[in-house]
Amino acid sequence: MQPLSESTYLVLLALAKGPLHGYGVIKEIEQYSDGEIVLAPGTLYGVLTNLQKQKLIELVTVEKDNRQKKIYRLTNEGQKTFETEYNRFKKMIAISDDLLKGVEES
């Protein structure tokens, strides 16, 4: 598996909490990053389209106020991909921590 782009990982992270509509994904990412990361709608919908093509997320249509709302959720494969990428990040952080500790000790 290829490493995910930052925006793709962030979308999976937002959806790992539960199903969301597009604006909800944007707000969740904004909240996680303390406002430092704001995905533009064009970026978000490009990522959502690619994740659907890869079968990592699926679309759930919900009727609300006589309008259909697009809600996205992780598939089982999407959850596995998210966990794999999370573990890759943890490993990179551990290596970085070890390197930085060595630099501080010199």
C-alpha positions, 0 to 999 in steps of 0.5 A: 500500500502506498502512503496516503496523502495528508488530506486523504489521511485527515478525511479517514481520521474524521470519518473514523469517529463516525459517518459525516457529510462533507461540511462535517468532515471539513469542520472535524479536521479543523477541530482536530488541527485547532484551526491550522488545517482547513480543507477547501471543498474542492480538495475535500470532494476530490479526496472523497471521490478517490476514496469511494473509487478505492472502496475505502468509504461509502456514500449513505444518503439520508433524507433530511428536511425533504432534501437528500444529504450525502453522508460518508462512512468508512468501509471495513477496508477503509478502517483497516487502511486508516489503522495501517497508516496510523501505525506507520505514523506512530513508527515514524514518530518513534524513530524521530523521537529517538533521533531528536533525543540523540541530537539533544544529548550531543 
